[in-house]
């Protein structure tokens, strides 16, 4: 081919390319307009469901559990983290675990939730070799809701670090949108934060385990709070998020003590007075005082009433069968109680509560008004 023919062929290709680009441009303009839409409106179509759980008391639809596994067979051996001790205390256990019993109690909890109409998703097993995540049973700590989708939080000590990965994979496998993660040196665990309603939330920071006074090395620090708050605000700027200090008076167990919209079990004087003022002014909060015999002082020196476990729906709670007196009192004020036997998974034989065991992945919206309780 002559150079002249070669040049003409090249020019023809350029013209063809321009023509193709023009046609594609017209196709985009005429048939493929850019779409301005809200993520939450598209969730049912693209994510299968409306994955919202930014409430503590809306009817529970989907829950996350972890089935105890081989990690418990290593309890008492040398820990794979510093200081590499061989003791129950190093594994944060109060007794040698019986895996068969733990699994039995896991199924007790799973079956009870399913009997109440809750879809249960079981998290992937511990991926480590050898397994060590014996606190993975406390699913509520590792992922918490944004207004739409979930945020993977970041654990603060060796025994729990790494739970983020199987949690993320499990959510992804089940088409649940993960809309953010706490990264860098930020830390937040679920017990430090809670939704009071869809527009109000708190995150407690700076509560050490009494072995450090450094504000960065705590269960939730300010950078973790800021990251989580920013994710929430990016979805709903109207959410009022309060950062509560963990030193001195504190939130107590408000999100562990709720029974209905803007209603919790506990005395006002147990909580930070500024927090109480905010809750009353913003949400007309109601505190139901429990009997003295059902109140106690926790290991950190703070007063608390009987935990309300997992709220299944407004006015209905799931608790362990360890506290019959509390159950009778709840029922006497009009709260429906479902009991389950899981004592190997919870205090005093273990280190968490039933609230810790159940991760809320999907909840209905809260009612406009709470019920009346005696």
N, C-alpha and C positions, 0 to 999 in steps of 0.2 A: 504494500500500500504506500502510495506516494505521501510525502509530507502534507501536500495540499488536501488529499483525501482524508488523511489522518486528522487534520485540523477541522475539516467539515464534520467528521464523525464526532469529534469532541464538542463542537458547537451544538450538534443535534442533541447530544446527551444533556448539555446544559439547559437547552430549551425544554427537553422532556422533564428534567428535574424541576424547572420553574413552573411548568404546567401542572405537574403532580402536586407541588407545594401549594399552588393556587387553589387547586381542587380540594386538597385536604383542608386548607384554611376555610374555604366556603362550607365544607362539610361540618367543620367544628361550629362555625357561626350559625348554620341553619339547623343542624340536627343534634348538636352536643353542647348546649349552653352550660356555662358554669353554674353550679347549684349552691345556693346559700341556704344552709340548714343547720339545725341544732343536733348535736350528738345524741342527746337524750331522746329526741323524737325518732331517731333512726335505730335506736337500740333493738326494739322488737323485730325489725326487719332483718338487720345484719348480724345481731348478736343473739337472736332467738327469743330473748325475753327482755323485760324491762328490769335490768339489774340495779335496783335501788335498795339500800339498807341503811339510810342515814336517819335512823330512829332506833331507840331502844325498846319501844313498846308496840310498834306496829305489828300486825299479825305476821308471825314468822312463817315464811314459805319455803326457804331453802337454807340448810345449815351445813357447816363443814365440821367433820370429825376426823380424828386420827385413830386408826386401829393400832393398839400396842403391838410391837413386833420384836425382832431379834435384839434390838437395842437394850432391852431389859435383861437379856441373858448375860450382859457384860457388867452389870452393876456389881460393885465390890472389887472389881479388878482395877488395875492401874488406869487412871483416867488418861485419855489421849490429849489432855490439855494441862498446862501448868497448874499446880505444882506436881502433877503426875502422882497423885496419892491413891492408895487402895483402901477406901473406906466407904461406908454408906453416906457419910456426911459429904464426901467429895462429889458424890453423885446426886446430892441433894435429895436423898431418900431417907425415910424414917425406919424402913424395914427392908428385908430381902424381898424383892417382888416375886409374886407368883404369876407367871405370864398367863397361865390358863385362867386364873381368876380375873386378871386385868382384861383379857379378851372377853370373858363372860360379861363383865360389867360394861365394856364397850358396847356389846350387843344389846344389853339391857337398855342403855341410853339410846342407841340407834333405833331399836324396835319401838321404844316409847315415843320418840319423836315421830316416827313414821305412823304410828297409831293415831297421832294427833294431826295427821295430814301434812307433815313436813317432809319435803324431799331432802334426803341426806346424801351428801357427797363425801366420800372418804378420801383423805389426802394420800398422795403417794408415800410409800415407805421411806424410811431413812436411807439416803443413797450412799452413806459413808462406808468405808471398809476399814475398820470394823464400825458397826452402827453404834451411835452414842447418844442420840437425841431423845433422851428419856422424858423430856418435858414437851415433846411434840404433841402430847395428848391435849395440851392447852392451846387450841387453835385460835382462840379469840385474840391472842397476843400478837400474832404475826401479820395479820391483814385486817384492815378496817375500811369502812365504807367512806368514799367521797359521795357527793350528791348523786353521781352516776358512775357506777363501776367501783373498783376496789384499789386501795393503795397498799403496796407491800411495805411493811414497816421494817425497822432494823433493830435486831436484838443486841443487847449490850454485854452479855457475858459468854464465856466459852461454851458452857453447856447448851446454850440455845443458838449460838451463831451457826448459820447454815440452814436453819429451818426455812429461811426465805425462799430457797431454791425449789424444794418440792412443793411448797405452797404456790409459788408462781406457776409451776408446771401444771399443777392440778387445776388452778383457775383457768389457765389457757386451754387445757384439754376439754374443759366443760363450757367453753365459749363465754367465759365471764371476763369482761374487759378489765385489764389492769391498766389504770389510768395514771399511775405514777409509782415511784419508789423513793424511799428515804435513802440518800446516798452520802458520800463524803464521810465526815466524822459525825454526821447527825445520827441521833438515836431516838426512837420512839417505840414503846411496847404498848399493846392494847390496854393493859390494866391502868395505864396512866391517862387515858383519854376516853371521852364518852359523848354521845349525842344526847342532848336534853330534849330537843325536838328537831325538826328538819331545818330550822333556822338558827339554832343555838348549840354551841359545842364548847367543851373545855379540853385543854391539854395541860396536864400537870407536869412541871419540870423540876429538876434539881432535887429529886429525892434519892439519896444514896442508900446503899445497903449497910450503912454505918461503918463501911470500911474505907471510905474516901470522902473528902470534902471538896473534891474538884468538880466544878459544875459541868464539865464536859463529859465526865465519866459517870453517868447516871442512867436510870432507866428511860428517861426522856430528857434531852437537853434542848437548849434554845434553838440550835440550828435544825434539829429534827422537828421541833414544833413549827418553825418557820416554813420548812419544806412542805410539811403536811398541810399547814394552813394555806400556803400558796396554791397547792393543788385544788383544795376545796374552793378557794376564792376564784380560781380561774373558771370553775364550773358554775358557781353561784356566788356572786359578789355580795349578796345580801346576808350570807351566813355570818352571824356574830360569834367569833371564836375568841375565847378568853384563855390567856396563859396564866395558870395558877401556880404559885410557888409551892414547893413541897416542904419547905421549912416551916415550922410552927403550925398554926391552925391551917387546915386544908379542906379539900372537898369531902373528906371522909369517903363514904362509899355510895354517893348519890346514884350513880348509874348502875350500881349493884343493888340498889334498894328501890327502884321504881316499880310501880304497879299499874300506872295509867298515865295518860297525858298530864304532864306537869304535876305529878303526884308521886311522892316517895315516902318510904317508911324511915323515920328518924326525927330527932329533935333539932330545932333550928340552931340551938346553941352548940351543937356538935361541929358546926361548919364555920368557915371563915365568914365573919359578918358582912364583909363587902360582897362576897359571893352570894350570900343569902339575899342581900338588898337587891342585887342585879336580877336574881331569879324571880323575886317577888315583883319587881318593877316591870321586868320585860315579859314575864310569863305567868304572873299571878300564881306562883308556885304554892302548892299545898304540902305541908309536912304532917304526916300522920304519926303521932307519938306511940311507940310500942310500949308494952308493960316493962317495968324495970327488970323483971326476972328474965326477959328475953333480950336485954341489952348487955353489951359486954365491952371490954377494952381490948383492942387488937394488940399485936406484938409491937406496934410502933407507939402505943400509948394513946390511941384515938378511940373515942367511943363510937359504937356502931350498934345497929339493931339487927334483927334477923335478916339475912340476905334473902332477896326475893328470887334468887336463882336465875333462870332464863324466862323472860316474859314471852309466853306463847302468843298472847294477844292481850289487849287491854283488859285488866281484871282477871287474868288467868296466868298462872306461873307454873314452871316446872322446877321442882326442888328435889333434893335427896330425901330419903326416908329416915334420916338420922335425927330429925328434930320434930317429933310429934307435937310437942307443946306449941311450937311456932306454927305448925300447920293448922292446929285447932284455932289459934288466934287469928291467923289470916282468914280462915273460913268464917270466923265470927264477925269480921268486919265486911264480909261480902266478896272476898277474893277466892276464886276457884283455884284449887291446888292439885297438881298432878305430881305424885311422888315416884321416885325410881331408886333402886338399890345400885349404887356405884361406889361404895365406900373405899375401894382400893384406888380409885382415881382421884379422890379428893381428900381435903383435910378431915381429920388429923393424921390419917395414914399416909397421905401424900401432901403435896405442897400447894395445890390450887383448889379452885371451887368449881361447881358445875357451870357457873357463868364462864369461867375460863375455858372449859372443855368445848363449848359450842360456839363456833364462829358463825355470825349472822351474815349470810350471803344475799338474801333477798327478803325484804319485809314489805308489807302493805303500808300505805300512808296511815298516819295517826288519825284518830277521830277528831272532829272539831272541838268536842267538849268531853271532859272526863266524866266517868260515872261518879255517883255519890257513895261514899263508904262510911260505915258506922264509926 
